[in-house]
Amino acid sequence: MEVSNMTTVTVFVLLGLSNNPQVQALLFVLFLTIYLLTLLGNLLMVLVISTDSHLHTPMYFFLRHLSFLDAFYSSIIVPKLLENLLSKEKTISFLECFTQISLVIFSGATEACLFSVMAYDRFQAVCHPLLYVVVMNRRVCAGLVGSSWAIGIGTGLINTLLLAQQHFCGPNVIRSFACELPPVLLLTCSDPCASIASILTTMSVLGLGTLVLLLGSYSCIITTALRINSATGRNKIFSTCSSHFLMVTIFYTSGVLRYMIPASGSALEQVLSMQYSVITPLLNPLIYSLKNQEVKVVLRRMLARKSRLPL
């Protein structure tokens, strides 16, 4: 059959996480709680870092962008998930689906770049402390963050535009709780080679490239830490690196596996999607910021100042 004679899909159906009404109600409460905590934690970090001059350093400059991105990332996925948990139809329009795909790829690519930038910042601070202020000046920091956002935008647009060239004639059921490129590619009626090649290239170049930078930075940090005579200083570096490396491992493992392995609609794929799109934005402010002693001091200062204000 020629493509011109095929029916064009205008609406997709998201299969979701469960068809059981009682399970859906429990999931709605769970994900609503996660979403509110994610917004609270990340937007609080943006506010704290923006308003306190003590935190106007390169590290917190990057953390502010990461926190804003995590709040945005979660808002791409969770509101639609919550809506579908309360809805019987669970539909999403063609345009809305492709917008979600584009924003998910953009957010994931930008976050991967920011993780690398933050690792590079810590490498400079630990391995070259005397040159840190000179190397990580305001222009360099702005350039690194701007490049991260630009790479994310470009990656999202290229992959989505190539996917939009495909023809969708049915079925229209997406075996996931969100519109993501792998499960949507399963529904195309035309040759998806261009889209597959694009996403594999993205994951190979961007994913592995940023991962190499991360591993290189953390390897140098650990090597430098081992040379430090002070046990307190060494333990502080290892404590920070271990928690950061845990979050990077969760994000990269779930993201790479989700996009590199052919989609099949399995439960494992949904777990992987949940890890990098819902769990990581929730945990990032806890791991990167709220465990930090400087942030705790600023938060206590802000709360004390607020308590002294006249009613």
C-alpha positions in Angstrom: 0.0 0.0 0.0 1.3 3.5 -0.8 1.8 6.0 2.0 -0.6 8.4 0.2 -3.5 5.9 0.6 -2.9 5.3 4.3 -4.9 6.8 7.2 -3.0 9.4 9.2 -3.0 9.1 12.9 -3.9 12.4 14.7 -4.2 11.1 18.3 -2.1 8.6 20.3 -3.2 6.6 23.3 -0.8 6.3 26.2 -1.1 2.8 27.7 0.1 4.1 31.1 1.1 2.2 34.2 -2.1 0.4 35.2 -5.8 -0.1 34.2 -6.9 -0.9 37.7 -8.8 2.2 39.1 -7.6 1.5 42.7 -4.0 1.2 41.6 -4.4 4.4 39.5 -5.7 6.3 42.5 -2.7 5.2 44.6 -0.3 6.1 41.7 -2.0 9.5 41.4 -1.3 10.3 45.0 2.3 9.0 44.8 3.2 10.9 41.7 1.5 14.1 42.8 3.5 14.0 46.0 6.7 13.3 44.0 6.0 16.2 41.6 5.2 18.7 44.4 8.4 17.7 46.3 10.4 17.9 43.1 9.1 21.4 42.4 9.6 22.5 46.0 13.2 21.2 46.2 14.4 22.5 42.9 12.6 25.9 42.9 13.8 26.4 46.5 17.4 25.9 45.4 16.9 28.3 42.5 15.6 30.9 45.0 18.3 30.3 47.7 21.2 30.5 45.2 19.7 33.5 43.4 19.1 35.6 46.6 22.2 34.8 48.7 25.5 36.4 47.6 27.5 33.8 49.5 26.3 31.2 46.9 27.3 33.3 43.9 30.1 30.9 42.9 30.6 28.8 39.8 29.5 25.6 41.5 26.2 27.1 42.6 25.7 28.9 39.3 25.7 25.5 37.6 23.5 24.0 40.4 20.9 26.8 39.9 20.6 25.9 36.2 20.4 22.2 37.0 17.6 22.8 39.6 15.7 24.9 37.1 16.1 22.2 34.4 15.0 19.5 36.8 11.8 21.4 37.7 11.1 21.9 34.0 12.0 18.3 33.1 9.6 16.9 35.7 6.8 19.3 34.4 7.1 17.8 30.9 6.2 14.3 32.1 4.3 14.2 35.4 1.3 16.6 34.7 0.3 14.5 31.7 0.9 11.3 33.7 -1.4 12.6 36.5 -4.1 13.7 34.0 -4.1 10.2 32.4 -4.3 8.5 35.8 -7.7 10.3 36.3 -8.9 10.0 32.7 -10.5 7.0 30.9 -9.4 8.0 27.4 -5.7 8.6 28.1 -5.2 10.3 24.8 -2.6 12.8 23.6 -2.7 14.8 20.4 -0.1 14.3 17.7 1.3 17.8 18.2 1.3 17.4 22.0 3.1 14.1 21.7 5.8 15.4 19.5 6.3 18.5 21.6 6.8 16.2 24.6 9.3 14.1 22.7 11.3 17.2 21.7 11.3 18.6 25.3 12.3 15.2 26.8 15.3 14.9 24.4 16.2 18.5 25.0 16.1 18.2 28.8 18.0 14.9 28.8 20.7 16.2 26.5 21.1 19.5 28.5 21.2 17.7 31.8 23.9 15.3 30.5 26.0 18.4 29.5 25.4 20.1 32.8 26.5 17.0 34.7 29.8 17.1 32.7 30.2 20.8 33.3 29.7 20.4 37.0 32.2 17.5 37.1 34.7 19.8 35.3 34.1 22.5 37.8 34.9 20.2 40.7 38.0 18.9 38.9 39.3 22.5 38.6 38.4 23.2 42.3 40.1 20.1 43.6 43.0 19.6 41.2 43.9 23.2 40.5 42.7 25.3 43.4 45.1 28.1 42.9 44.0 28.7 39.3 40.3 28.0 40.0 39.1 31.6 40.2 41.0 32.5 37.0 39.9 29.4 35.0 36.3 29.3 36.1 35.6 33.0 35.6 32.1 34.4 34.8 32.5 34.3 31.0 33.7 30.7 31.0 30.8 29.6 33.3 28.2 31.5 31.1 29.8 29.9 28.0 29.6 26.4 29.4 26.0 26.7 30.5 25.0 28.4 27.3 26.6 25.6 25.3 24.8 23.0 27.3 21.4 24.6 26.6 22.3 25.1 22.9 23.3 21.5 22.5 20.1 20.4 24.2 17.9 22.5 22.0 19.7 21.4 18.8 19.5 17.7 19.8 15.8 17.9 20.6 14.9 19.7 17.4 16.9 17.5 15.0 15.6 14.2 16.4 12.0 15.5 16.5 12.1 16.9 13.0 13.4 13.6 11.7 10.7 11.7 13.5 8.0 14.1 12.1 9.0 13.0 8.6 7.7 9.5 9.4 4.1 8.5 8.5 1.8 7.1 11.2 -1.2 5.1 10.0 -2.0 3.0 13.0 -2.0 1.4 15.5 -1.8 4.4 17.8 -1.2 2.9 21.2 2.0 3.9 22.9 3.2 1.3 25.4 4.4 3.9 27.9 3.2 6.6 30.3 4.7 9.3 28.2 5.6 10.1 24.6 9.2 9.1 24.1 11.0 8.5 20.8 11.6 4.7 21.1 8.0 3.5 21.7 6.6 6.1 19.1 9.1 4.7 16.5 7.4 1.3 16.8 4.2 2.9 15.4 5.6 4.3 12.2 4.4 2.9 8.9 7.4 4.3 6.9 11.1 3.5 7.0 12.5 4.7 10.4 16.2 4.3 9.5 16.9 8.1 9.6 15.4 8.5 13.1 17.1 5.4 14.4 20.5 6.6 13.0 19.9 10.0 14.5 19.1 8.9 18.0 22.0 6.3 18.0 24.4 9.0 16.9 23.1 11.3 19.6 23.5 8.7 22.3 27.0 7.7 21.0 28.4 11.2 20.5 26.7 13.1 23.2 26.0 10.4 25.7 29.4 8.7 25.6 31.2 12.0 25.0 29.9 13.6 28.2 30.4 10.3 30.1 34.1 10.3 29.1 34.4 13.8 30.4 32.7 12.8 33.7 34.8 9.8 34.3 38.0 11.7 33.4 37.1 14.5 35.8 36.2 12.2 38.7 39.2 10.0 38.1 41.5 13.0 38.5 39.6 14.2 41.6 39.9 10.8 43.3 43.6 10.6 42.4 44.2 14.0 43.9 42.2 13.1 47.0 44.3 10.1 47.6 47.4 12.3 47.8 45.9 14.5 50.5 47.4 13.9 53.9 44.4 15.2 55.8 41.8 12.4 56.4 39.1 15.0 56.9 39.7 16.6 53.6 40.0 13.3 51.8 36.8 12.0 53.3 34.9 15.2 52.4 36.0 14.8 48.7 35.1 11.1 48.6 31.7 11.8 50.2 30.8 14.5 47.7 32.1 12.5 44.7 30.3 9.3 45.7 26.9 10.9 46.0 27.4 12.8 42.8 28.6 9.7 41.0 25.6 7.8 42.2 23.2 10.3 40.6 25.2 10.4 37.3 25.2 6.5 37.2 21.4 6.4 37.7 20.8 9.0 35.0 23.2 7.7 32.4 22.4 4.0 32.9 18.6 4.5 32.6 18.8 7.0 29.7 21.3 5.1 27.6 19.6 1.7 28.1 16.2 3.3 27.3 17.3 4.8 24.0 20.0 2.3 22.8 17.9 -0.9 23.3 15.1 -1.6 20.8 11.7 -0.7 22.3 9.4 -3.6 23.2 7.0 -2.0 25.7 8.3 -4.0 28.6 8.0 -3.1 32.3 11.7 -2.6 32.5 11.6 0.2 29.9 8.9 2.0 32.0 11.1 1.7 35.1 14.1 3.1 33.1 12.0 6.0 31.9 10.7 6.6 35.4 14.3 6.7 36.8 15.7 9.5 34.6 12.5 11.6 34.1 10.8 11.4 37.5 13.2 10.1 40.2 16.4 11.9 39.1 14.8 15.4 39.2 13.5 14.6 42.7 16.9 13.4 44.1 19.2 15.9 42.4 18.4 18.8 44.9 18.9 16.4 47.8 22.2 15.0 46.6 23.8 18.1 45.0 22.4 20.9 47.2 20.4 20.2 50.4 23.2 17.9 51.7 25.6 20.8 51.3 26.5 22.5 54.6 26.7 26.0 52.9 23.1 25.6 51.6 21.9 24.5 55.0 23.5 27.6 56.6 21.8 29.9 54.1 18.4 28.2 54.5 18.6 28.6 58.3 19.6 32.2 57.9 16.6 32.8 55.6 14.2 31.1 57.9 15.5 33.0 60.9 15.2 36.3 59.0 11.6 35.5 58.1 10.7 34.6 61.7 11.9 38.0 62.8 9.7 39.9 60.4 6.7 41.7 62.0 3.4 40.1 61.2 
